[in-house]
């Protein structure tokens, strides 16, 4: 191997190390951002409906889905049947609103 080839190999190796270092740093920053985004739903549920997290089987993702489904109308949910109706469940025993009889 000539001296010129050795210098070229060392330059490639150094560029590879620098690139890998930059990628590792970027992965670390993205991982931190993902952890922050993943923690937001739990913080929101704890702020707006903390009792939901006390129910066995309901984690923050499910709690967020329930809160989105309920929206600004929590008074519409007085039991399981009304929640099933709100979700459009076929098993719902609550009659549909007047004028909304399409299947």
Secondary structure, 3 states (H helix, E strand, C coil): CCHHHHHHHHHHHHHHHHHHHHHHHHHHHHHHHHHHHHHHHHHHHHHHCHHHHHCCCCCHHHHHHHHHHHCCCHHHCCCHHHHHHHHCCCCCCCCCCCCCCCC
